[in-house]
Amino acid sequence: RHQLARRGLVIPPGTIQPLDGFVEDLTPGLRQASGATERLLLEHALAAAPVAEFAAVAAYAGFQEQLLATIQEFWSAGAEAQEVAALAGPGSGFVRVMAAYEAALERAGAVHRARRLSLAAAALRRRPPAAVFFDGFFHLTAAELELVLAAVETSGRCLVTLPERGAEETRQALLDQGVPETVLDRGCRPRPQPVVVEAFSPEREVEDIAGRILADRAQTGRPFRDYGVI
């Protein structure tokens, strides 16, 4: 949107937005827990469902981060505590903590991201948009895929663009659901050639990156906003 504005094209703010902003517009009445709230609720869940195997490390921030990340991975795959219990058994310590955490979220009046994506998909089916375009994705989680498929099924026009490489799993998932594919005759995205450079220290790495950016800018005139460091 900002790039279009620099070219003199006026675009309404809600026309181009990140996926989470799109989901927020579809589910305005829902509250998604912040990172701090998530960690606090997880502490409460660990206290409410004590697990002997976790006792020695339950208080450590690193363990809690990994536990929360694992729970979120299951959510992203479309599995909540009830589904995980069918695999691991209801007596699993992890399942008990996960269930306690989901209950804590519900009591707090919040939802996790995967649940919000699912509700956003349902909102799309109730109120189909005229057109939706998804661009810039390599991998879609199960919950994100559900949202995209809801847009494909209900909107007047839906377009999902994927790169030639790196999005094979997402491409196959869309094809498996019957989404038609159009392959462009020529690529529209640049294909940068990767260069591996070994740095002797983090400081030297930063200096080398800065030097390469300045050298490229001097040669091409490319604005600084077009450079990115990952």
Solvent accessible surface area in square Angstrom, and as a share of the most:
residue,aa,sasa,rsa
1,R,96,0.35
2,H,120,0.54
3,Q,102,0.45
4,L,45,0.22
5,A,62,0.48
6,R,129,0.47
7,R,179,0.65
8,G,61,0.58
9,L,97,0.48
10,V,144,0.83
11,I,50,0.25
12,P,85,0.53
13,P,102,0.64
14,G,48,0.46
15,T,89,0.52
16,I,70,0.35
17,Q,58,0.26
18,P,100,0.63
19,L,22,0.11
20,D,67,0.35
21,G,16,0.15
22,F,36,0.15
23,V,5,0.03
24,E,90,0.40
25,D,90,0.47
26,L,25,0.12
27,T,11,0.06
28,P,109,0.69
29,G,77,0.74
30,L,59,0.29
31,R,118,0.43
32,Q,69,0.30
33,A,9,0.07
34,S,64,0.41
35,G,35,0.34
36,A,67,0.52
37,T,38,0.22
38,E,26,0.12
39,R,115,0.42
40,L,95,0.47
41,L,18,0.09
42,L,0,0.00
43,E,80,0.36
44,H,97,0.43
45,A,1,0.01
46,L,17,0.09
47,A,80,0.62
48,A,75,0.58
49,A,13,0.10
50,P,96,0.60
51,V,8,0.05
52,A,90,0.70
53,E,135,0.61
54,F,36,0.15
55,A,76,0.59
56,A,90,0.69
57,V,57,0.33
58,A,24,0.19
59,A,94,0.73
60,Y,139,0.53
61,A,69,0.54
62,G,44,0.42
63,F,47,0.19
64,Q,17,0.07
65,E,97,0.44
66,Q,126,0.56
67,L,12,0.06
68,L,15,0.08
69,A,45,0.35
70,T,57,0.33
71,I,0,0.00
72,Q,61,0.27
73,E,122,0.55
74,F,64,0.27
75,W,8,0.03
76,S,33,0.22
77,A,71,0.55
78,G,56,0.53
79,A,18,0.14
80,E,62,0.28
81,A,6,0.05
82,Q,150,0.67
83,E,85,0.38
84,V,4,0.02
85,A,19,0.15
86,A,88,0.68
87,L,154,0.76
88,A,61,0.48
89,G,24,0.24
90,P,108,0.68
91,G,61,0.58
92,S,28,0.18
93,G,12,0.11
94,F,36,0.15
95,V,8,0.05
96,R,96,0.35
97,V,0,0.00
98,M,0,0.00
99,A,45,0.35
100,A,19,0.15
101,Y,0,0.00
102,E,35,0.16
103,A,41,0.32
104,A,4,0.03
105,L,6,0.03
106,E,138,0.62
107,R,179,0.65
108,A,36,0.28
109,G,53,0.51
110,A,6,0.05
111,V,27,0.16
112,H,13,0.06
113,R,82,0.30
114,A,12,0.10
115,R,107,0.39
116,R,17,0.06
117,L,1,0.01
118,S,30,0.19
119,L,51,0.25
120,A,0,0.00
121,A,0,0.00
122,A,35,0.27
123,A,1,0.00
124,L,1,0.01
125,R,104,0.38
126,R,161,0.59
127,R,133,0.48
128,P,73,0.46
129,P,36,0.23
130,A,90,0.70
131,A,48,0.37
132,V,15,0.08
133,F,111,0.46
134,F,10,0.04
135,D,90,0.47
136,G,51,0.49
137,F,46,0.19
138,F,112,0.47
139,H,104,0.47
140,L,15,0.07
141,T,32,0.19
142,A,47,0.37
143,A,7,0.05
144,E,18,0.08
145,L,32,0.16
146,E,60,0.27
147,L,0,0.00
148,V,3,0.01
149,L,23,0.12
150,A,0,0.00
151,A,0,0.00
152,V,45,0.26
153,E,116,0.52
154,T,40,0.23
155,S,15,0.10
156,G,70,0.67
157,R,158,0.58
158,C,35,0.21
159,L,86,0.43
160,V,30,0.17
161,T,45,0.26
162,L,46,0.23
163,P,24,0.15
164,E,116,0.52
165,R,159,0.58
166,G,49,0.47
167,A,4,0.03
168,E,100,0.45
169,E,125,0.56
170,T,4,0.02
171,R,102,0.37
172,Q,89,0.39
173,A,28,0.22
174,L,11,0.05
175,L,56,0.28
176,D,100,0.52
177,Q,112,0.50
178,G,60,0.58
179,V,26,0.15
180,P,122,0.76
181,E,81,0.36
182,T,123,0.71
183,V,116,0.66
184,L,117,0.58
185,D,154,0.80
186,R,179,0.65
187,G,45,0.44
188,C,93,0.56
189,R,108,0.39
190,P,119,0.75
191,R,139,0.51
192,P,114,0.71
193,Q,149,0.66
194,P,119,0.75
195,V,110,0.63
196,V,146,0.84
197,V,72,0.42
198,E,155,0.70
199,A,38,0.29
200,F,191,0.79
201,S,42,0.27
202,P,98,0.61
203,E,116,0.52
204,R,112,0.41
205,E,86,0.39
206,V,99,0.57
207,E,105,0.47
208,D,35,0.18
209,I,57,0.29
210,A,47,0.36
211,G,37,0.35
212,R,121,0.44
213,I,35,0.18
214,L,105,0.52
215,A,64,0.50
216,D,45,0.23
217,R,95,0.35
218,A,92,0.72
219,Q,156,0.69
220,T,72,0.42
221,G,57,0.55
222,R,93,0.34
223,P,46,0.29
224,F,109,0.45
225,R,140,0.51
226,D,73,0.38
227,Y,51,0.19
228,G,70,0.67
229,V,102,0.59
230,I,220,1.12
